[in-house]
């Protein structure tokens, strides 16, 4: 630790990934500066589905998905939609996505995702304990809903994967389901209880608390846009939009979907796209839920969080700059009412956030392959809250030159 006292580390990106990393690195004695173009936690960490989703590591890149994508692309209500105007820009990413969908590759990606998810719950609880939010994690799990045996059969691929990797679940009939959640519609015939998929009380508050603890121990938070970097044989500084140059011995780039723009400044392009995710916060739902719920056939999720109920789901690929299409949010609310017929939708807040998506759907947790002192933590997709604590732990070990709890070779930046 003494060598770290004179070391300045800049973390770019103050969402839940970057804030967790800044907190973890500060504990080693480093002088840490946390930089974001917006206020901490106001990106994808703000309106997400508040889930520690330890069973949701099935790669999106798999044959059963890309075979259906041509139909989904032109369906405004489809679970994955690509804006027709954005398709030409996505061609290189889609080709990599198809390559990652080969059966042999899918098996490896499942293994890597399971390794991260296997640590996620315990690492998250440990992080919450450190920042005095021990009670922020629910003790109930998630219910996956099925209206028919056919729907249940269609989800068999995911359930078989849980069996292969030893993740807990329990199949419930309709009576047992409604004993747990009386508000669920009688049209739902079966469910799978995922007991280790927990819900956080408010993901934005976790970021706020991380940053508060970090700042209280001398960490510096800067709200500016990064416009460039300085380097010699290693990274030396970060240039900001107000003209400030922040000296840096190390730089961690964890800026979510914006990481690709920053990596290109360093001559290290990353095939990163944005999964535009939508949610609707219902503040007076007039029902209560003990569990989060997902309905795979309808591609939505409902979470009790932030003092109400949040509904979200689906994926839209339209880039970082296109205006939000809140019809996507309205679609998931309509579907949620099918599962929860007594749900009242009055006062709501619709939200859209940019989730960082890599074509093989596992994150980058890696040192730069080109520039000494640069590290990346990005591409967590819809599992940012799930992977945040584990990513911070692993990256901290990597930066300290320690043996990492997991082999990080599968998560290297130059794997594409």
N, C-alpha and C positions, 0 to 999 in steps of 0.2 A: 504493500500500500504506500509506503513513503515515496516511491518513484512516481506514483499517480498524483501526488499533491501539486506538482508543477505542470501537470498535463491538462490541457484544455480539450474537451470533447464537445463537438457540436452535433446535436441531434436535430435533424430536419424533419418536421412533421409532429404535431402535437395532438394526434388522435390517441386512441387507446394503446396502439402499438408503440408509438414514439414516447408517450408519457410513461409507459411501463419501462421502456428501455432507459430513459433518462433517470428514473427513480433507481433502477438497478445499478446503473453505472455510478451514480452519485455515492452509493454505499461503498464503493471501492476507493473513495478518496479523490476521485477526479473532480476537476472544476467543469461542470456541465452547463452548456447553453442550449436551451430548447427553442427552436425557431419554427414558426408557422406563418403562412400567409394570412390566416384567420385566427380568431381567438381559439384557445385550446378546446378540443372536443366538438367543434362545430362542423366537422365534415361527416364522414361515414359513421363516426362514433356517436352521432347525436340521435338519429332516429331509427337505428337498427332494431332488430327483433329481440335484443336483450338475452340472447340464449348462449349458454355454454353447451354447444351441440356436439357432444363427444361421439355420437354415432353417425354424424353426417359427413364422413370422409370419402364417400363414394365419388370417384372422379366424374365430373361432368363430361370430360372427354372420354367417351366410350361409344361403341358402335350403335347401341340402342338410342342414343341421343342424336348423333349427327345424321342418322338415317331419317329422323323425323324433322330435322331443322328446316328443310326446304318448305314444308307445309307451314311450320310455325312462323317463318319469316313474313308471310303475307296474312297472318291471322292477328288482327289487332288485340285479341283476347288470349293469344297463345302464351304458354309459360315462358318461352324465350322468343323475343322479337328483335329482329335486326332492322333498323331503319333502312329502307331501300336506298336512300341517298348516301348512306354510310357504308354500304356493302363494298364498293371499290377499295376504300381505305382498309377494310378488314381482311382482304384476301390473303395477305401473308400470314396474319394471325390464324385465320381459319384453316389454312394449309397445315400449320403446326398443330392445330387442334385435332385435325384428322390423323396426323401422324401419331399423336399421343393416344389415339383411340384404338390402336392395334391391341389385340388381346394380350399379348405378352407384356406390353407397356402398361396396360390397365392394371394388371396383377401387381406390378411393381409399385404403381402409384397408390394403390390401395394399401400396400404394406407401409409406405412412407407416411400416408395420412393417418393410418392407425397408430403408428409410433408416436406422432404428435398428439393425437386425441387421447391416447392412453395415459398421458401425463397431464392433460389439460385441467381436469377438475381439481386435482390436488395442488397443482401449481397456482391455479386461480385462487383457491381458498387461502393458500399461504400468502399470496400477494395482498388479498383483502385483509388478512389478519395484520399485516405489516402497516397498513394505512388506516387501521381502526374502522374497517367496514366489514367486520366478521359476519354480521347478520344480514349482509346485502345479498346473499346467495340463498335461493329457495332450497327447501329440503324435499320438495316434490319434483317429479320429472315431467316428461312430455308424453302426450298421447297422440299416436298416429292413427288416423281414422280411415275406415273403409265402409262404403255403403253396400258392398256386395262381395261375394267370394271372388268374383272376377277381379275387382279392384285389389283385393288382398293378393291374389295370384300375380297380378301385374307388378306388385312391389316385392315379389319373392326374391328378386336379384339382390335387393338391399338387405333383406332379412338373412339370406344365406351368407352374405358378407359378414354380418354381425356374428353369426355362428363360427365362421372361419377364424375370426380374430378374438373370440371370447368376450364380446361385449354383452352386457346384461339387457334382457328384454323379457316381457311376459305378454302372451296373447290373451286378450280378454273378450268374452262374449258381450252381448248387448246389455244384459242385466248388470254384470260386474262393471261395465263401463259407466253406466248411469248411476251406480252406487258411488263412484268416484266423482263424476261430474253430471249432476242432474240436468243441467241446462243443455246438454247435447241432444240434438234432434233424434227422434225415434227412427229416422231413416238410416242412421248409422248402425250397421249390424255387427261390426267387429272393430277392435282396436288393438294396437300394440303399445304397451306401456314401456317407455324408455326411462328407467328410474334415475339414470345418471346424467340425463340432459336437463340441466338446471336453468333457472331464470334469474337474472340479476334485477334488483329492485329498480335500478335506473342506470343504464350504461353511461350516460352523460355525467352523472354525479360521480361515477368512478373516476373518470378523467379529471373532473374538477378536484377531487380529493387527492389524486396522484400529484397534480400540479401544485396544489396547496402545500402538501407535505414537502415536495421538491423545493418549492420557493422558500418555505420556512426554514430549510436547512442550507440556504444560500444559493440555490440554483437560480439561474437567470432565464427569464422567458422574454422572447422578442417576437413581436407580431410584424413581420415584414416579409416580402417576397424575395426569395433567393434568385439572383440574376447571373451568378457565375461563381467560379472557384479560382483560387490561386494555388500553384504547386511548383515544386522543383523536381526532385526525385521522389517526392512524396507530397501529400496534400499539405497546404500551409494556411489556407484561409477560405472564408465564405464571403462572397460579395452580396450585399443587400441592396434593395431598390432605393433606399434613402441615401446611398453612397457609402454606407459604413462597410468596412472590411473587418470581419470577425476572425481573429487569429485562431487557428485550429491545428492541434496535433493529430486529431482523429475526427472523422466525419461519419456519422451514421445517417444514411438516407432512408427514411421510413415515412415518406410523404404520400403513402397510399397510391391512388391512381395517378398522381402527379409525379411519381418517382421516375417514370420514363422520360419526362422532359428534362429532369435534372441529370439523369444518367447520360443522356445524349450530350449534355454540356461537357461531360468528362470523357467523351469518346467511347462510351460503353453502352450501346443501345440495348434495351431490354424489351422483349415483345409483350408489353403490358397494355391491356385495354381496360376500359371501365365497364363494369356491370352496373348499370344504373338501377338502383333498387328503390322501391317506393314503399312507404308505410303511411298509415292513418292512425293517429292517436285519438281515441274516443274517451273523453274525460268523464262522461256520465253515462256509462253503458247500461246501467240498471240491472246488471247481472254480475255475478262474481265467478271467478275461475280459480281453482286450486292448482291446475296444471297449465302449461302451454299446450297448444294443440297444433297439429299439422294434418293436412288432408292431401296426401301425395297426388291423387288423381285430379285435384282441383288446383294444385300448386299454390297454396297459401299457408300462412302460419298466423296464429293468434297467441299473444303473450300478455299476461297480466303484469304490467310494468308502468313506471312513472305515474302512479296514482290512478291509473285507468286501465284500458285494454288497448293494445296496439295490434293492428292488422297489417300484414305485409306479405310480400312474395313476388314471384315472377322476376324475369331478367329482361332488361332492355339494353341493346347495344346501339348507341347513337353518338358516342364520343363525349368529350368533356365540355363542349361548348354549346350543344343544342339546348334549347329551352326544355324544361320539364314537360312531360305529357301526363298530367294527373288523371287522365282516364284510366291509366294503369292502376292507380291507387283505388279508384272507384270499383274496378273489376274485382279486386280482392275483397273489398268490403261486402259487395253483393254476394260473393261466394261464402264469406264468413257467416252471413245471415242464414245460409242454407244449413249450416252446422249448428248455429246458435240462434234459433228462431226468435228468442226473446231479447236479443241484442238490440238496444236502442242506439240509433246513430243520430245524435243531435249536434252538440258542440264537438267539432273535430279539428285536427290540425294535420294537413297533408304535408308530406315531406318526400324529398328525393335526395339520395346520396350516391356518391361514386365509389363503388367497391372495386379494388384493384384486382384484375383478372389476368392470370397467365394461362397460356393455352393448355398446359398439362394440369392445371388446377391445384398444384401444391405450391407453397410459398418459396421465396428466396430468403435464405438466412445465411449470409455469406460475406466473406471479405471480397473486395474488388479483385478481379483477375488482372487488372491493369495498373492500378494506382495504390501505392502503399498508404495505409492509414484510412482508406475508405471502406465502409461496410454497408451492406444493404439488408433491410428487413421489409419486404414488400410482397404483394401478390397473394394476400391471405383470403381474397374473395369474400364469401359470405361467412367466413369463420374468423374474422378479426378479433371479436370479443373472446371467442373460444381459445385462440392461439396466442393471445397477447402475453400472458404471464410466462408461458413456455418459451415463446420467442425471446423475451427479455432475458430469461435465465440462460438459454443456449448462447445468445449473442454475447452476453457478459462473460461466459466461460471462454468463448472463442477469442474475444478481445484481450482476455487475460492470459492467453496462451495455455489455458488449462485443457485437460481432456474434457470433451463435451459429453453430456449424458446420452446424446444420440449421435450417430454418425451423420455429419452434416453434408457429406458429399452429394446426396440426392438433391439437396437444396441450394447447390452452388449457382452463382449468377451466370456462369458460362456454359450451362448444360444444354442450351438451345443451339 
